[in-house]
Amino acid sequence: MNRREMLVGAGLLAGATFEAGGRYAAAEPARKLKFVVTGGHPGDPEYGCGGTIARLTALGHEVVLLYMNNGEWETKAPVRIAEATKACGILKARPVYANQINGHAIVDNDHYDAFQKIIEAENPDAVFNHWLIDDHPDHRAIGNLTYESWKRLKHKFAMYYYEVSDGEDTMNFTSPTHYVDITEVADTKRAACYAHASQSPDFFYALQDSVANFRGLESGYKKAEAYIRQIGNPYDIFPMAGLPTR
């Protein structure tokens, strides 16, 4: 019995077929899944994973965007929170905040404990996490907090890393294990990113869209988002969710 047959037998994978070249064909998911996407600030999950989020929620899965802080800096918190609420509405996701302060991330035992409680309460099937050597310290901080929760919870959920503006922020994201086709939902992703109107979306969306075009060239799609799986994951969430990947 191969791994796919084991998943089907367990009721976790419904009808996905494995094609040549390491690609799963689309499948109707056997059950609805829950995803948490962690981000240093409002906007980070949208820019890095917005297309994938749109596809997941269209399939009926639940997605939570877990922001490290409310994004307040030069722009006041109520504005940033309203923008995040609008973006989540576009993506049909739910915002949650870890209540740290923008630019002043803390990673210590108390914050490991507090963050683990948030993850446990959400009880996700999978988490999309910031790459651990992103340029921004808030990205690295929530990346480490998320990794520690995954480790403490005994690899209970699958975890994958995503990129934000590769080359400008995310560095050395060189060997993606999964590519998600976002061509048909690119307009939805763009709208979610532009919901963060105070954060120079003309510049940052163009930068991230160039990443999507590059990942599309790598994977054979027009536009794609790339992920790197965490070694030790209990399963591969993408075929379980009914998403074709390359």
C-alpha contacts under 8 A as a table, 3 or more apart, distances in Angstrom:
res1	aa1	res2	aa2	distance
1	M	5	E	5.98
1	M	6	M	6.64
2	N	5	E	5.37
2	N	6	M	6.37
3	R	6	M	5.04
3	R	7	L	6.34
4	R	7	L	5.11
4	R	8	V	6.21
4	R	13	L	7.63
5	E	8	V	5.06
5	E	9	G	6.02
6	M	9	G	5.07
6	M	10	A	6.20
7	L	10	A	5.02
7	L	11	G	6.31
7	L	12	L	5.26
7	L	13	L	5.49
8	V	11	G	5.09
8	V	12	L	5.77
8	V	13	L	4.76
8	V	14	A	6.05
8	V	15	G	7.52
9	G	12	L	7.62
10	A	13	L	7.75
11	G	14	A	7.05
11	G	30	A	6.42
12	L	29	P	7.75
12	L	30	A	5.83
12	L	31	R	7.15
12	L	240	M	6.09
13	L	16	A	6.72
13	L	29	P	6.25
13	L	30	A	5.57
13	L	239	P	6.97
13	L	240	M	4.87
13	L	241	A	7.93
14	A	27	A	6.44
14	A	28	E	6.11
14	A	29	P	5.60
14	A	30	A	4.93
14	A	240	M	7.39
15	G	27	A	5.74
15	G	28	E	7.03
16	A	24	Y	6.60
16	A	25	A	5.93
16	A	26	A	6.23
16	A	27	A	4.73
16	A	28	E	7.67
16	A	239	P	6.54
16	A	242	G	7.35
17	T	24	Y	5.86
17	T	25	A	5.45
17	T	26	A	7.73
17	T	27	A	7.74
18	F	22	G	6.97
18	F	23	R	6.01
18	F	24	Y	4.70
18	F	25	A	6.31
19	E	22	G	6.23
19	E	23	R	5.28
19	E	24	Y	5.93
19	E	25	A	6.74
20	A	23	R	6.54
21	G	246	R	7.77
22	G	246	R	6.39
23	R	244	P	6.93
23	R	245	T	5.57
23	R	246	R	4.61
24	Y	239	P	6.34
24	Y	243	L	7.79
24	Y	244	P	5.10
24	Y	245	T	5.71
24	Y	246	R	7.08
25	A	239	P	7.91
25	A	243	L	7.62
25	A	244	P	4.94
25	A	245	T	7.44
26	A	239	P	7.40
26	A	242	G	5.36
26	A	243	L	5.49
26	A	244	P	4.64
27	A	239	P	7.14
27	A	241	A	7.85
27	A	242	G	4.41
27	A	243	L	6.95
27	A	244	P	7.67
28	E	241	A	7.66
28	E	242	G	5.24
29	P	32	K	6.84
29	P	239	P	7.94
29	P	240	M	5.85
29	P	241	A	5.21
29	P	242	G	4.93
30	A	240	M	7.36
32	K	60	G	6.39
32	K	61	H	5.07
32	K	62	E	7.42
32	K	241	A	7.58
33	L	61	H	5.09
33	L	62	E	6.27
33	L	124	P	7.73
33	L	125	D	6.16
33	L	241	A	6.86
34	K	61	H	5.99
34	K	62	E	4.72
34	K	63	V	5.87
34	K	64	V	7.86
34	K	123	N	7.78
34	K	124	P	5.01
34	K	125	D	5.32
34	K	126	A	6.79
35	F	61	H	7.62
35	F	62	E	6.17
35	F	63	V	4.72
35	F	64	V	6.20
35	F	124	P	5.42
35	F	125	D	6.02
35	F	126	A	5.05
35	F	127	V	5.65
35	F	128	F	7.57
36	V	63	V	5.78
36	V	64	V	4.71
36	V	65	L	5.91
36	V	66	L	6.61
36	V	122	E	7.86
36	V	124	P	6.23
36	V	126	A	6.50
36	V	127	V	4.72
36	V	128	F	6.35
37	V	45	P	6.17
37	V	49	C	8.00
37	V	63	V	7.38
37	V	64	V	6.18
37	V	65	L	4.91
37	V	66	L	5.89
37	V	127	V	5.63
37	V	128	F	4.67
37	V	129	N	6.18
38	T	45	P	6.61
38	T	65	L	6.03
38	T	66	L	4.67
38	T	67	Y	5.91
38	T	68	M	7.46
38	T	127	V	7.33
38	T	128	F	6.31
38	T	129	N	5.29
38	T	130	H	6.69
38	T	142	I	7.12
38	T	143	G	7.77
38	T	146	T	7.74
39	G	42	P	6.95
39	G	43	G	7.72
39	G	44	D	5.27
39	G	45	P	5.43
39	G	65	L	7.35
39	G	66	L	6.17
39	G	67	Y	4.87
39	G	68	M	6.09
39	G	129	N	7.21
39	G	130	H	6.46
39	G	139	H	6.62
39	G	142	I	6.93
40	G	44	D	6.55
40	G	67	Y	5.76
40	G	68	M	4.81
40	G	69	N	6.79
40	G	130	H	7.86
40	G	138	D	5.00
40	G	139	H	4.64
40	G	141	A	7.78
40	G	142	I	6.17
41	H	44	D	5.77
41	H	67	Y	5.43
41	H	68	M	5.90
41	H	69	N	5.79
41	H	70	N	6.58
41	H	71	G	5.31
41	H	102	N	7.42
41	H	138	D	7.71
42	P	45	P	7.34
42	P	46	E	7.96
42	P	67	Y	5.95
42	P	69	N	7.56
42	P	70	N	6.57
42	P	71	G	5.95
42	P	80	R	7.18
42	P	81	I	7.75
42	P	84	A	5.76
42	P	196	H	7.97
43	G	46	E	5.09
43	G	47	Y	6.07
43	G	84	A	7.04
43	G	193	C	6.44
43	G	196	H	6.64
44	D	47	Y	5.30
44	D	48	G	6.05
44	D	164	V	6.90
45	P	48	G	5.16
45	P	49	C	5.35
45	P	50	G	6.46
45	P	65	L	6.77
46	E	49	C	5.47
46	E	50	G	4.19
46	E	51	G	7.92
46	E	87	A	7.62
46	E	189	K	6.91
46	E	192	A	6.40
46	E	193	C	5.88
47	Y	50	G	5.71
47	Y	164	V	6.55
47	Y	189	K	7.49
47	Y	193	C	6.06
47	Y	205	Y	7.19
47	Y	208	Q	6.58
48	G	162	Y	6.26
48	G	163	E	5.60
48	G	164	V	4.96
48	G	165	S	7.71
48	G	208	Q	7.55
48	G	225	E	7.33
49	C	52	T	5.33
49	C	53	I	6.03
49	C	162	Y	7.14
49	C	225	E	6.74
50	G	53	I	5.07
50	G	54	A	6.15
50	G	91	L	7.35
50	G	188	T	7.86
50	G	189	K	4.89
50	G	192	A	7.27
50	G	193	C	7.90
51	G	54	A	5.14
51	G	55	R	6.34
51	G	182	I	5.05
51	G	185	V	5.76
51	G	186	A	6.18
51	G	188	T	7.25
51	G	189	K	5.25
51	G	225	E	7.29
52	T	55	R	5.11
52	T	56	L	6.14
52	T	180	V	6.60
52	T	181	D	7.92
52	T	182	I	6.58
52	T	225	E	7.22
53	I	56	L	5.07
53	I	57	T	6.17
53	I	63	V	6.92
53	I	91	L	6.60
53	I	93	A	7.78
54	A	57	T	5.42
54	A	58	A	6.12
54	A	91	L	5.28
54	A	92	K	7.41
54	A	185	V	6.68
54	A	188	T	7.03
54	A	189	K	7.18
55	R	58	A	5.12
55	R	59	L	6.40
55	R	182	I	7.74
55	R	185	V	7.15
55	R	243	L	7.95
56	L	59	L	5.16
56	L	60	G	6.62
56	L	61	H	5.48
56	L	62	E	7.59
56	L	63	V	7.59
56	L	241	A	7.41
56	L	243	L	7.81
57	T	60	G	4.91
57	T	61	H	4.93
57	T	62	E	6.16
57	T	63	V	6.79
57	T	91	L	7.22
57	T	92	K	6.25
57	T	93	A	7.30
58	A	61	H	7.37
59	L	242	G	7.85
61	H	241	A	7.79
62	E	93	A	6.94
63	V	92	K	7.75
63	V	93	A	5.03
63	V	94	R	6.50
64	V	93	A	5.58
64	V	94	R	4.75
64	V	95	P	5.89
64	V	96	V	6.90
65	L	88	C	7.71
65	L	93	A	6.80
65	L	94	R	6.01
65	L	95	P	4.88
65	L	96	V	6.05
66	L	95	P	6.11
66	L	96	V	4.74
66	L	97	Y	5.61
66	L	98	A	6.99
67	Y	70	N	6.97
67	Y	95	P	7.38
67	Y	96	V	6.18
67	Y	97	Y	4.85
67	Y	98	A	6.15
68	M	97	Y	5.96
68	M	98	A	4.88
68	M	99	N	6.40
68	M	100	Q	5.87
68	M	101	I	7.78
68	M	102	N	7.91
68	M	138	D	7.37
68	M	142	I	6.38
69	N	72	E	7.81
69	N	97	Y	5.97
69	N	98	A	6.02
69	N	99	N	5.15
69	N	100	Q	4.82
69	N	101	I	5.41
69	N	102	N	5.72
70	N	77	A	6.06
70	N	80	R	6.55
70	N	81	I	6.18
70	N	97	Y	6.83
70	N	99	N	7.09
70	N	100	Q	7.84
70	N	101	I	7.38
70	N	102	N	7.16
71	G	75	T	7.88
71	G	77	A	6.49
71	G	80	R	5.97
71	G	81	I	7.70
71	G	101	I	7.73
71	G	102	N	5.64
72	E	75	T	5.59
72	E	76	K	5.12
72	E	77	A	4.54
72	E	80	R	6.58
72	E	101	I	7.77
72	E	102	N	6.27
73	W	76	K	6.52
73	W	77	A	7.80
73	W	102	N	6.70
75	T	79	V	6.79
75	T	80	R	6.94
75	T	198	S	7.19
76	K	79	V	5.67
76	K	80	R	6.63
77	A	80	R	5.14
77	A	81	I	5.97
78	P	81	I	5.14
78	P	82	A	6.02
79	V	82	A	5.17
79	V	83	E	6.21
80	R	83	E	5.06
80	R	84	A	6.18
80	R	196	H	7.26
80	R	198	S	7.74
81	I	84	A	5.05
81	I	85	T	6.10
82	A	85	T	5.04
82	A	86	K	6.22
83	E	86	K	5.09
83	E	87	A	6.17
83	E	195	A	5.54
83	E	196	H	5.09
83	E	197	A	7.26
84	A	87	A	5.01
84	A	88	C	6.06
84	A	95	P	7.21
84	A	195	A	7.32
84	A	196	H	6.81
85	T	88	C	5.18
85	T	89	G	6.15
85	T	94	R	7.90
85	T	95	P	6.74
86	K	89	G	5.03
86	K	90	I	6.38
86	K	192	A	7.50
86	K	195	A	6.16
87	A	90	I	5.17
87	A	91	L	6.39
87	A	191	A	7.51
87	A	192	A	4.37
87	A	193	C	6.84
87	A	195	A	5.34
87	A	196	H	7.25
88	C	91	L	5.04
88	C	92	K	5.69
88	C	93	A	4.77
88	C	94	R	5.84
88	C	95	P	6.50
88	C	192	A	7.20
89	G	92	K	4.85
89	G	93	A	6.24
89	G	94	R	7.60
90	I	93	A	7.78
90	I	188	T	7.08
90	I	191	A	7.25
90	I	192	A	5.88
91	L	188	T	7.18
91	L	189	K	7.60
91	L	192	A	6.71
98	A	115	F	6.96
98	A	118	I	7.67
100	Q	104	H	7.44
100	Q	105	A	6.30
100	Q	106	I	7.61
101	I	104	H	5.36
101	I	105	A	6.28
102	N	105	A	6.84
102	N	138	D	7.30
103	G	137	P	7.30
103	G	138	D	6.34
104	H	138	D	7.44
105	A	137	P	7.15
105	A	138	D	5.55
105	A	141	A	6.28
106	I	111	H	6.95
106	I	141	A	7.06
107	V	111	H	5.89
107	V	112	Y	6.78
107	V	141	A	6.21
107	V	144	N	7.77
107	V	145	L	6.95
108	D	111	H	5.36
108	D	112	Y	6.07
109	N	112	Y	4.99
109	N	113	D	6.22
110	D	113	D	5.18
110	D	114	A	6.24
111	H	114	A	4.90
111	H	115	F	5.90
111	H	145	L	7.69
112	Y	115	F	5.29
112	Y	116	Q	6.06
112	Y	145	L	5.77
112	Y	148	E	7.01
112	Y	149	S	7.25
113	D	116	Q	5.18
113	D	117	K	6.40
114	A	117	K	5.26
114	A	118	I	6.71
115	F	118	I	5.14
115	F	119	I	6.45
115	F	145	L	6.58
115	F	146	T	7.53
115	F	149	S	7.29
116	Q	119	I	5.09
116	Q	120	E	6.01
116	Q	145	L	7.80
116	Q	146	T	7.72
116	Q	148	E	7.92
116	Q	149	S	5.04
117	K	120	E	5.03
117	K	121	A	6.02
118	I	121	A	5.17
118	I	122	E	6.34
119	I	122	E	5.17
119	I	123	N	6.09
119	I	124	P	7.33
119	I	149	S	7.19
120	E	123	N	4.98
120	E	124	P	7.90
124	P	127	V	6.78
124	P	157	F	6.45
125	D	156	K	7.91
125	D	157	F	4.99
125	D	158	A	6.41
125	D	237	I	7.72
126	A	157	F	5.06
126	A	158	A	4.47
126	A	159	M	5.57
126	A	160	Y	7.86
126	A	237	I	6.77
127	V	157	F	7.17
127	V	158	A	6.32
127	V	159	M	4.80
127	V	160	Y	6.41
128	F	159	M	5.85
128	F	160	Y	4.90
128	F	161	Y	5.57
128	F	162	Y	6.54
129	N	142	I	7.99
129	N	143	G	5.92
129	N	146	T	6.95
129	N	159	M	6.97
129	N	160	Y	5.98
129	N	161	Y	4.71
129	N	162	Y	6.18
130	H	134	D	7.42
130	H	139	H	5.95
130	H	140	R	7.00
130	H	142	I	7.15
130	H	143	G	5.01
130	H	161	Y	5.57
130	H	162	Y	5.71
130	H	163	E	6.84
131	W	134	D	5.76
131	W	139	H	7.51
131	W	140	R	7.10
131	W	143	G	6.42
131	W	161	Y	5.33
131	W	162	Y	6.02
131	W	163	E	6.39
131	W	170	T	6.82
131	W	173	F	7.84
132	L	139	H	7.39
132	L	140	R	5.07
132	L	143	G	5.47
132	L	144	N	6.78
133	I	140	R	6.09
133	I	170	T	6.86
133	I	171	M	6.52
134	D	137	P	7.42
134	D	139	H	6.10
134	D	140	R	5.90
134	D	169	D	5.57
134	D	170	T	4.42
134	D	171	M	6.01
135	D	139	H	7.51
135	D	140	R	7.62
135	D	168	E	7.94
135	D	169	D	4.93
135	D	170	T	6.24
135	D	171	M	7.35
136	H	139	H	5.38
136	H	140	R	6.59
136	H	169	D	6.90
137	P	140	R	5.03
137	P	141	A	5.97
138	D	141	A	4.97
138	D	142	I	6.26
139	H	142	I	5.52
139	H	143	G	6.01
140	R	143	G	4.94
140	R	144	N	6.18
141	A	144	N	5.22
141	A	145	L	6.20
142	I	145	L	4.88
142	I	146	T	5.92
143	G	146	T	5.23
143	G	147	Y	6.14
144	N	147	Y	5.01
144	N	148	E	6.08
145	L	148	E	5.23
145	L	149	S	6.33
146	T	149	S	5.13
146	T	150	W	6.26
147	Y	150	W	5.05
147	Y	151	K	6.22
148	E	151	K	5.02
148	E	152	R	5.99
149	S	152	R	5.08
149	S	153	L	5.92
150	W	153	L	5.27
150	W	154	K	6.49
150	W	155	H	5.28
150	W	156	K	6.95
150	W	157	F	7.08
150	W	159	M	7.65
151	K	154	K	5.27
151	K	155	H	5.71
152	R	155	H	7.59
153	L	156	K	5.75
155	H	158	A	6.97
155	H	232	G	6.96
155	H	233	N	6.25
155	H	234	P	6.55
156	K	234	P	6.93
157	F	233	N	7.03
157	F	234	P	6.72
158	A	230	Q	7.58
158	A	233	N	4.89
158	A	234	P	6.04
158	A	235	Y	6.33
158	A	236	D	6.97
158	A	237	I	6.67
159	M	229	R	6.32
159	M	230	Q	5.61
159	M	233	N	6.51
160	Y	227	Y	6.08
160	Y	228	I	5.41
160	Y	229	R	4.37
160	Y	230	Q	5.56
161	Y	227	Y	5.44
161	Y	228	I	5.10
161	Y	229	R	6.42
161	Y	230	Q	7.39
162	Y	226	A	6.47
162	Y	227	Y	5.01
162	Y	228	I	6.81
163	E	166	D	6.02
163	E	170	T	5.64
163	E	173	F	7.14
163	E	226	A	7.31
163	E	227	Y	7.49
164	V	169	D	6.24
164	V	170	T	5.62
164	V	208	Q	6.85
165	S	168	E	5.42
165	S	169	D	5.55
165	S	170	T	6.18
165	S	204	F	7.81
165	S	207	L	6.07
165	S	208	Q	4.99
165	S	211	V	6.57
166	D	169	D	5.76
166	D	170	T	4.57
166	D	171	M	6.07
166	D	173	F	7.27
166	D	208	Q	7.77
166	D	211	V	6.64
167	G	170	T	5.81
167	G	171	M	5.55
168	E	171	M	7.55
170	T	173	F	6.79
173	F	176	P	7.09
175	S	228	I	7.08
176	P	179	Y	7.29
176	P	226	A	5.83
176	P	227	Y	5.26
176	P	228	I	4.74
176	P	229	R	7.90
177	T	226	A	7.53
177	T	227	Y	6.00
177	T	228	I	4.95
177	T	229	R	6.24
177	T	246	R	7.93
178	H	226	A	5.74
178	H	227	Y	5.13
178	H	228	I	6.46
178	H	229	R	7.69
178	H	245	T	5.92
178	H	246	R	5.63
179	Y	215	R	7.47
179	Y	219	S	6.50
179	Y	224	A	6.08
179	Y	225	E	5.60
179	Y	226	A	4.54
179	Y	227	Y	6.38
179	Y	245	T	5.31
179	Y	246	R	5.16
180	V	224	A	5.31
180	V	225	E	5.29
180	V	226	A	6.51
180	V	243	L	7.44
180	V	244	P	6.90
180	V	245	T	5.21
180	V	246	R	7.10
181	D	184	E	7.84
181	D	216	G	7.56
181	D	221	Y	6.00
181	D	222	K	7.58
181	D	223	K	6.13
181	D	224	A	4.60
181	D	225	E	6.83
181	D	244	P	7.75
181	D	245	T	7.22
182	I	185	V	5.32
182	I	186	A	5.79
182	I	223	K	5.58
182	I	224	A	5.14
182	I	225	E	6.86
183	T	186	A	5.39
183	T	221	Y	7.35
183	T	222	K	5.88
183	T	223	K	4.95
183	T	224	A	6.88
184	E	187	D	7.67
185	V	188	T	5.25
185	V	189	K	6.38
186	A	189	K	5.09
186	A	190	R	6.10
186	A	223	K	7.77
187	D	190	R	4.98
187	D	191	A	6.18
188	T	191	A	5.14
188	T	192	A	6.30
189	K	192	A	5.14
189	K	193	C	6.24
190	R	193	C	5.14
190	R	194	Y	6.05
190	R	205	Y	7.21
191	A	194	Y	5.05
191	A	195	A	6.13
192	A	195	A	5.12
192	A	196	H	7.43
193	C	196	H	5.80
193	C	201	P	6.70
193	C	205	Y	6.83
194	Y	197	A	5.52
194	Y	201	P	5.51
194	Y	202	D	7.94
194	Y	205	Y	7.74
196	H	199	Q	5.73
196	H	200	S	7.97
196	H	201	P	6.89
197	A	200	S	6.55
197	A	201	P	6.28
198	S	201	P	7.74
200	S	203	F	5.73
200	S	204	F	6.39
201	P	204	F	5.01
201	P	205	Y	5.27
201	P	206	A	7.80
202	D	205	Y	5.74
202	D	206	A	6.23
203	F	206	A	5.46
203	F	207	L	6.36
204	F	207	L	5.01
204	F	208	Q	6.18
205	Y	208	Q	5.06
205	Y	209	D	5.83
206	A	209	D	5.06
206	A	210	S	6.29
207	L	210	S	5.37
207	L	211	V	6.81
208	Q	211	V	5.03
208	Q	212	A	6.46
209	D	212	A	4.89
209	D	213	N	6.21
210	S	213	N	5.03
210	S	214	F	6.18
211	V	214	F	5.04
211	V	215	R	6.11
212	A	215	R	5.15
212	A	216	G	6.02
212	A	223	K	4.97
212	A	224	A	4.96
212	A	225	E	5.79
213	N	216	G	4.93
213	N	217	L	6.36
213	N	222	K	6.45
213	N	223	K	4.86
213	N	224	A	6.73
214	F	217	L	5.11
214	F	218	E	6.42
214	F	223	K	7.58
214	F	224	A	7.93
215	R	218	E	4.97
215	R	219	S	6.18
215	R	221	Y	7.96
215	R	223	K	6.66
215	R	224	A	5.29
215	R	225	E	6.35
215	R	226	A	6.55
216	G	219	S	5.17
216	G	220	G	5.64
216	G	221	Y	4.46
216	G	222	K	4.92
216	G	223	K	4.34
216	G	224	A	4.66
216	G	225	E	7.70
217	L	220	G	5.40
217	L	221	Y	6.41
217	L	222	K	6.84
217	L	223	K	7.68
218	E	221	Y	7.89
219	S	224	A	7.48
219	S	246	R	6.30
221	Y	224	A	6.30
229	R	233	N	7.52
230	Q	233	N	5.96
233	N	236	D	7.24
236	D	239	P	6.71
236	D	240	M	7.03
237	I	240	M	5.05
237	I	241	A	6.03
238	F	241	A	5.17
238	F	242	G	6.48
238	F	243	L	5.37
238	F	244	P	7.16
238	F	245	T	7.11
239	P	242	G	5.03
239	P	243	L	5.57
239	P	244	P	6.59
239	P	245	T	7.76
240	M	243	L	7.61
